Amino acid sequence: MYLSICKDEAGFRGTVENESVEESCIASVKKINLQNSEINSMLPHGEYAFTLYVDFNGNQKLDKNFLGIPKEQYGFSNNVMGRMSPPTFDQAKFAIAGPTTQNIKLRIGIPEQN
């Protein structure tokens, strides 16, 4: 499982579109142990957006089909989804001003729009 904790639009977009390591992200494409579903991190107060994906085949990237639709599980903070594209930083951002919890629902493919 890979997690990115980003503090601005540029870093968030870079990790979402390219799965790249971005300097503006606190943890950028960081591998996490699947045995521990809770991730504790000390972050300075501010606004952040998370991206998360599960790398089932171990190739260190989010596999997509020929249309660019993810074939592996992925999710974003606030459980937001874009329409036919990833969400924006503004949609996924949330404020940290003390102990904060984000429960991220993982999806495969194009999620249903509510």
N, CA and C atoms as an extended XYZ file, in Angstrom:
342
Properties=species:S:1:pos:R:3:atomname:S:1:resname:S:1:resid:I:1 pbc="F F F"
N         0.852       -1.160        0.000 N   MET     1
C         0.000        0.000        0.000 CA  MET     1
C         0.900        1.225        0.000 C   MET     1
N         0.512        2.242       -0.761 N   TYR     2
C         1.291        3.471       -0.865 CA  TYR     2
C         0.430        4.666       -0.475 C   TYR     2
N         1.030        5.575        0.277 N   LEU     3
C         0.337        6.751        0.783 CA  LEU     3
C         1.127        7.996        0.442 C   LEU     3
N         0.422        9.046        0.029 N   SER     4
C         1.017       10.372       -0.153 CA  SER     4
C         0.219       11.358        0.681 C   SER     4
N         0.931       12.198        1.424 N   ILE     5
C         0.321       13.251        2.236 CA  ILE     5
C         0.817       14.569        1.651 C   ILE     5
N        -0.058       15.274        0.971 N   CYS     6
C         0.348       16.477        0.236 CA  CYS     6
C        -0.254       17.735        0.848 C   CYS     6
N         0.502       18.836        0.755 N   LYS     7
C         0.038       20.097        1.342 CA  LYS     7
C        -0.282       21.171        0.305 C   LYS     7
N        -0.245       20.819       -0.994 N   ASP     8
C        -0.663       21.780       -2.013 CA  ASP     8
C        -1.121       21.066       -3.281 C   ASP     8
N        -1.765       21.832       -4.168 N   GLU     9
C        -2.330       21.283       -5.405 CA  GLU     9
C        -1.265       20.637       -6.301 C   GLU     9
N        -0.120       21.287       -6.446 N   ALA    10
C         0.922       20.770       -7.349 CA  ALA    10
C         1.420       19.401       -6.888 C   ALA    10
N         1.698       19.267       -5.617 N   GLY    11
C         2.167       17.983       -5.096 CA  GLY    11
C         1.101       16.910       -5.195 C   GLY    11
N        -0.128       17.278       -4.854 N   PHE    12
C        -1.242       16.337       -4.918 CA  PHE    12
C        -1.445       15.852       -6.348 C   PHE    12
N        -1.483       16.759       -7.293 N   ARG    13
C        -1.685       16.404       -8.702 CA  ARG    13
C        -0.556       15.502       -9.202 C   ARG    13
N         0.691       15.823       -8.820 N   GLY    14
C         1.836       15.010       -9.250 CA  GLY    14
C         1.774       13.590       -8.743 C   GLY    14
N         1.372       13.414       -7.485 N   THR    15
C         1.297       12.055       -6.950 CA  THR    15
C         0.115       11.294       -7.532 C   THR    15
N        -0.990       11.996       -7.810 N   VAL    16
C        -2.177       11.338       -8.359 CA  VAL    16
C        -1.966       10.943       -9.812 C   VAL    16
N        -1.456       11.844      -10.621 N   GLU    17
C        -1.331       11.572      -12.055 CA  GLU    17
C        -0.115       10.731      -12.405 C   GLU    17
N         0.985       10.933      -11.698 N   ASN    18
C         2.237       10.270      -12.081 CA  ASN    18
C         2.801        9.330      -11.037 C   ASN    18
N         2.121        9.235       -9.867 N   GLU    19
C         2.647        8.454       -8.754 CA  GLU    19
C         4.096        8.827       -8.471 C   GLU    19
N         4.417       10.099       -8.638 N   SER    20
C         5.791       10.557       -8.476 CA  SER    20
C         6.036       11.072       -7.065 C   SER    20
N         7.294       11.134       -6.701 N   VAL    21
C         7.695       11.695       -5.423 CA  VAL    21
C         7.725       13.208       -5.588 C   VAL    21
N         6.988       13.909       -4.751 N   GLU    22
C         6.862       15.354       -4.854 CA  GLU    22
C         7.439       16.013       -3.610 C   GLU    22
N         8.257       17.048       -3.801 N   GLU    23
C         8.887       17.739       -2.680 CA  GLU    23
C         7.889       18.412       -1.760 C   GLU    23
N         6.741       18.840       -2.281 N   SER    24
C         5.762       19.544       -1.462 CA  SER    24
C         4.878       18.597       -0.653 C   SER    24
N         5.159       17.308       -0.716 N   CYS    25
C         4.379       16.337        0.044 CA  CYS    25
C         5.197       15.863        1.243 C   CYS    25
N         4.515       15.732        2.374 N   ILE    26
C         5.168       15.279        3.604 CA  ILE    26
C         5.664       13.844        3.422 C   ILE    26
N         4.773       12.972        3.015 N   ALA    27
C         5.119       11.591        2.688 CA  ALA    27
C         4.664       11.415        1.256 C   ALA    27
N         5.584       11.219        0.361 N   SER    28
C         5.234       11.142       -1.048 CA  SER    28
C         5.489        9.737       -1.559 C   SER    28
N         4.432        9.051       -1.947 N   VAL    29
C         4.499        7.676       -2.435 CA  VAL    29
C         5.303        6.830       -1.442 C   VAL    29
N         4.819        6.798       -0.222 N   LYS    30
C         5.458        6.069        0.873 CA  LYS    30
C         4.806        4.700        1.015 C   LYS    30
N         5.627        3.660        1.046 N   LYS    31
C         5.110        2.306        1.196 CA  LYS    31
C         4.701        2.074        2.646 C   LYS    31
N         3.527        1.440        2.838 N   ILE    32
C         3.020        1.169        4.176 CA  ILE    32
C         2.795       -0.326        4.341 C   ILE    32
N         2.953       -0.797        5.558 N   ASN    33
C         2.750       -2.197        5.897 CA  ASN    33
C         1.255       -2.516        5.908 C   ASN    33
N         0.831       -3.500        5.142 N   LEU    34
C        -0.584       -3.871        5.073 CA  LEU    34
C        -1.096       -4.486        6.372 C   LEU    34
N        -0.205       -4.971        7.227 N   GLN    35
C        -0.625       -5.574        8.490 CA  GLN    35
C        -1.109       -4.531        9.485 C   GLN    35
N        -0.752       -3.255        9.288 N   ASN    36
C        -1.145       -2.183       10.190 CA  ASN    36
C        -2.086       -1.242        9.452 C   ASN    36
N        -3.386       -1.336        9.747 N   SER    37
C        -4.342       -0.501        9.030 CA  SER    37
C        -4.407        0.918        9.597 C   SER    37
N        -3.747        1.157       10.713 N   GLU    38
C        -3.724        2.497       11.305 CA  GLU    38
C        -2.350        3.105       11.086 C   GLU    38
N        -2.344        4.320       10.595 N   ILE    39
C        -1.084        5.018       10.339 CA  ILE    39
C        -1.064        6.251       11.224 C   ILE    39
N        -0.096        6.320       12.110 N   ASN    40
C         0.020        7.471       12.996 CA  ASN    40
C         1.165        8.330       12.507 C   ASN    40
N         0.890        9.596       12.324 N   SER    41
C         1.907       10.519       11.838 CA  SER    41
C         1.721       11.846       12.543 C   SER    41
N         2.817       12.475       12.909 N   MET    42
C         2.760       13.801       13.504 CA  MET    42
C         2.923       14.806       12.377 C   MET    42
N         1.855       15.530       12.071 N   LEU    43
C         1.887       16.535       11.014 CA  LEU    43
C         1.687       17.909       11.630 C   LEU    43
N         2.401       18.908       11.124 N   PRO    44
C         2.142       20.269       11.594 CA  PRO    44
C         0.711       20.679       11.239 C   PRO    44
N         0.140       21.569       12.024 N   HIS    45
C        -1.208       22.064       11.721 CA  HIS    45
C        -1.222       22.644       10.309 C   HIS    45
N        -2.311       22.427        9.591 N   GLY    46
C        -2.444       22.923        8.230 CA  GLY    46
C        -3.457       22.117        7.460 C   GLY    46
N        -3.483       22.313        6.152 N   GLU    47
C        -4.393       21.586        5.276 CA  GLU    47
C        -3.605       20.568        4.462 C   GLU    47
N        -4.146       19.361        4.338 N   TYR    48
C        -3.487       18.260        3.641 CA  TYR    48
C        -4.503       17.485        2.823 C   TYR    48
N        -4.019       16.763        1.824 N   ALA    49
C        -4.838       15.827        1.060 CA  ALA    49
C        -4.043       14.525        0.940 C   ALA    49
N        -4.722       13.403        1.145 N   PHE    50
C        -4.094       12.084        1.068 CA  PHE    50
C        -4.495       11.381       -0.223 C   PHE    50
N        -3.571       10.634       -0.768 N   THR    51
C        -3.881        9.659       -1.810 CA  THR    51
C        -3.361        8.319       -1.307 C   THR    51
N        -4.044        7.259       -1.661 N   LEU    52
C        -3.691        5.936       -1.176 CA  LEU    52
C        -3.988        4.930       -2.277 C   LEU    52
N        -3.083        3.989       -2.499 N   TYR    53
C        -3.392        2.896       -3.423 CA  TYR    53
C        -2.704        1.620       -2.970 C   TYR    53
N        -3.312        0.496       -3.345 N   VAL    54
C        -2.794       -0.822       -2.990 CA  VAL    54
C        -2.136       -1.411       -4.227 C   VAL    54
N        -0.863       -1.745       -4.105 N   ASP    55
C        -0.086       -2.296       -5.207 CA  ASP    55
C        -0.109       -3.823       -5.111 C   ASP    55
N        -1.157       -4.433       -5.650 N   PHE    56
C        -1.335       -5.877       -5.514 CA  PHE    56
C        -0.212       -6.689       -6.146 C   PHE    56
N         0.307       -6.255       -7.283 N   ASN    57
C         1.321       -7.054       -7.968 CA  ASN    57
C         2.755       -6.627       -7.652 C   ASN    57
N         2.943       -5.637       -6.792 N   GLY    58
C         4.279       -5.256       -6.326 CA  GLY    58
C         5.136       -4.515       -7.338 C   GLY    58
N         4.540       -3.903       -8.372 N   ASN    59
C         5.357       -3.193       -9.364 CA  ASN    59
C         5.556       -1.714       -9.021 C   ASN    59
N         5.142       -1.313       -7.820 N   GLN    60
C         5.339        0.034       -7.276 CA  GLN    60
C         4.643        1.135       -8.082 C   GLN    60
N         3.489        0.790       -8.660 N   LYS    61
C         2.679        1.800       -9.347 CA  LYS    61
C         1.224        1.346       -9.349 C   LYS    61
N         0.323        2.293       -9.578 N   LEU    62
C        -1.104        1.992       -9.679 CA  LEU    62
C        -1.388        1.559      -11.114 C   LEU    62
N        -1.720        0.291      -11.300 N   ASP    63
C        -1.991       -0.210      -12.643 CA  ASP    63
C        -3.344        0.291      -13.136 C   ASP    63
N        -3.379        0.672      -14.406 N   LYS    64
C        -4.596        1.192      -15.033 CA  LYS    64
C        -4.837        0.458      -16.339 C   LYS    64
N        -6.094        0.440      -16.788 N   ASN    65
C        -6.389       -0.179      -18.076 CA  ASN    65
C        -6.079        0.803      -19.208 C   ASN    65
N        -6.405        0.434      -20.435 N   PHE    66
C        -6.062        1.267      -21.594 CA  PHE    66
C        -6.806        2.605      -21.605 C   PHE    66
N        -7.878        2.720      -20.825 N   LEU    67
C        -8.611        3.984      -20.716 CA  LEU    67
C        -8.101        4.845      -19.550 C   LEU    67
N        -7.140        4.309      -18.778 N   GLY    68
C        -6.617        5.037      -17.633 CA  GLY    68
C        -7.401        4.812      -16.351 C   GLY    68
N        -8.296        3.828      -16.361 N   ILE    69
C        -9.100        3.516      -15.180 CA  ILE    69
C        -8.316        2.554      -14.285 C   ILE    69
N        -8.179        2.871      -13.002 N   PRO    70
C        -7.396        2.011      -12.099 CA  PRO    70
C        -7.905        0.580      -12.028 C   PRO    70
N        -6.955       -0.361      -12.044 N   LYS    71
C        -7.263       -1.774      -11.892 CA  LYS    71
C        -6.931       -2.258      -10.482 C   LYS    71
N        -6.316       -1.397       -9.667 N   GLU    72
C        -5.993       -1.724       -8.287 CA  GLU    72
C        -6.752       -0.759       -7.376 C   GLU    72
N        -6.866       -1.109       -6.114 N   GLN    73
C        -7.626       -0.285       -5.182 CA  GLN    73
C        -6.935        1.047       -4.913 C   GLN    73
N        -7.752        2.098       -4.779 N   TYR    74
C        -7.235        3.448       -4.526 CA  TYR    74
C        -8.260        4.234       -3.722 C   TYR    74
N        -7.829        5.341       -3.126 N   GLY    75
C        -8.743        6.196       -2.384 CA  GLY    75
C        -8.108        7.544       -2.105 C   GLY    75
N        -8.935        8.489       -1.662 N   PHE    76
C        -8.494        9.852       -1.366 CA  PHE    76
C        -9.069       10.288       -0.032 C   PHE    76
N        -8.419       11.251        0.608 N   SER    77
C        -8.966       11.805        1.839 CA  SER    77
C       -10.349       12.374        1.560 C   SER    77
N       -11.169       12.407        2.584 N   ASN    78
C       -12.574       12.814        2.502 CA  ASN    78
C       -13.392       11.855        1.641 C   ASN    78
N       -12.794       10.765        1.187 N   ASN    79
C       -13.457        9.788        0.315 CA  ASN    79
C       -14.074       10.436       -0.922 C   ASN    79
N       -13.416       11.476       -1.423 N   VAL    80
C       -13.931       12.171       -2.610 CA  VAL    80
C       -13.472       11.463       -3.883 C   VAL    80
N       -14.232       11.642       -4.925 N   MET    81
C       -13.896       11.128       -6.244 CA  MET    81
C       -14.181       12.221       -7.258 C   MET    81
N       -13.326       12.333       -8.263 N   GLY    82
C       -13.593       13.262       -9.354 CA  GLY    82
C       -14.539       12.618      -10.343 C   GLY    82
N       -14.930       13.371      -11.330 N   ARG    83
C       -15.772       12.828      -12.410 CA  ARG    83
C       -14.888       12.541      -13.607 C   ARG    83
N       -14.665       11.278      -13.856 N   MET    84
C       -13.827       10.825      -14.968 CA  MET    84
C       -12.391       11.340      -14.859 C   MET    84
N       -11.985       11.756      -13.668 N   SER    85
C       -10.618       12.187      -13.393 CA  SER    85
C       -10.450       12.174      -11.879 C   SER    85
N        -9.213       12.271      -11.422 N   PRO    86
C        -9.016       12.324       -9.967 CA  PRO    86
C        -9.617       13.604       -9.385 C   PRO    86
N        -9.905       13.607       -8.079 N   PRO    87
C       -10.395       14.830       -7.458 CA  PRO    87
C        -9.292       15.883       -7.398 C   PRO    87
N        -9.687       17.111       -7.148 N   THR    88
C        -8.709       18.187       -6.975 CA  THR    88
C        -8.234       18.204       -5.528 C   THR    88
N        -7.162       18.933       -5.290 N   PHE    89
C        -6.656       19.121       -3.935 CA  PHE    89
C        -7.746       19.743       -3.060 C   PHE    89
N        -8.456       20.736       -3.574 N   ASP    90
C        -9.501       21.394       -2.788 CA  ASP    90
C       -10.609       20.428       -2.369 C   ASP    90
N       -10.935       19.463       -3.223 N   GLN    91
C       -11.957       18.485       -2.864 CA  GLN    91
C       -11.468       17.518       -1.790 C   GLN    91
N       -10.192       17.162       -1.837 N   ALA    92
C        -9.645       16.153       -0.927 CA  ALA    92
C        -9.034       16.727        0.344 C   ALA    92
N        -8.787       18.029        0.381 N   LYS    93
C        -8.074       18.598        1.536 CA  LYS    93
C        -8.943       18.607        2.790 C   LYS    93
N        -8.256       18.541        3.917 N   PHE    94
C        -8.900       18.634        5.222 CA  PHE    94
C        -7.907       19.295        6.165 C   PHE    94
N        -8.427       19.890        7.217 N   ALA    95
C        -7.584       20.635        8.151 CA  ALA    95
C        -7.132       19.743        9.303 C   ALA    95
N        -5.869       19.934        9.692 N   ILE    96
C        -5.334       19.289       10.884 CA  ILE    96
C        -4.991       20.400       11.869 C   ILE    96
N        -5.656       20.351       13.028 N   ALA    97
C        -5.404       21.334       14.078 CA  ALA    97
C        -5.360       20.631       15.428 C   ALA    97
N        -5.026       19.363       15.401 N   GLY    98
C        -4.996       18.517       16.593 CA  GLY    98
C        -5.200       17.081       16.140 C   GLY    98
N        -5.508       16.169       17.057 N   PRO    99
C        -5.735       14.769       16.657 CA  PRO    99
C        -6.847       14.685       15.602 C   PRO    99
N        -6.556       14.033       14.509 N   THR   100
C        -7.475       13.961       13.369 CA  THR   100
C        -7.492       12.538       12.824 C   THR   100
N        -8.644       12.088       12.400 N   THR   101
C        -8.785       10.751       11.811 CA  THR   101
C        -9.344       10.877       10.407 C   THR   101
N        -8.786       10.121        9.475 N   GLN   102
C        -9.315        9.999        8.120 CA  GLN   102
C        -9.508        8.513        7.847 C   GLN   102
N       -10.729        8.098        7.583 N   ASN   103
C       -11.022        6.731        7.173 CA  ASN   103
C       -11.224        6.770        5.670 C   ASN   103
N       -10.341        6.093        4.939 N   ILE   104
C       -10.374        6.168        3.478 CA  ILE   104
C       -10.923        4.860        2.914 C   ILE   104
N       -11.997        4.976        2.148 N   LYS   105
C       -12.613        3.830        1.488 CA  LYS   105
C       -11.873        3.570        0.185 C   LYS   105
N       -11.398        2.348        0.007 N   LEU   106
C       -10.679        1.997       -1.215 CA  LEU   106
C       -11.656        1.516       -2.278 C   LEU   106
N       -11.387        1.881       -3.533 N   ARG   107
C       -12.249        1.536       -4.662 CA  ARG   107
C       -11.412        0.965       -5.797 C   ARG   107
N       -12.104        0.303       -6.718 N   ILE   108
C       -11.476       -0.153       -7.965 CA  ILE   108
C       -12.356        0.352       -9.107 C   ILE   108
N       -11.734        0.850      -10.168 N   GLY   109
C       -12.487        1.308      -11.327 CA  GLY   109
C       -13.135        2.659      -11.118 C   GLY   109
N       -14.222        2.923      -11.831 N   ILE   110
C       -14.928        4.199      -11.741 CA  ILE   110
C       -15.995        4.058      -10.660 C   ILE   110
N       -15.917        4.890       -9.616 N   PRO   111
C       -16.914        4.786       -8.551 CA  PRO   111
C       -18.275        5.340       -8.974 C   PRO   111
N       -19.315        4.864       -8.314 N   GLU   112
C       -20.650        5.404       -8.576 CA  GLU   112
C       -20.704        6.833       -8.058 C   GLU   112
N       -21.365        7.709       -8.794 N   GLN   113
C       -21.546        9.097       -8.354 CA  GLN   113
C       -22.831        9.186       -7.552 C   GLN   113
N       -22.745        9.780       -6.357 N   ASN   114
C       -23.925        9.926       -5.490 CA  ASN   114
C       -24.727       11.124       -5.890 C   ASN   114
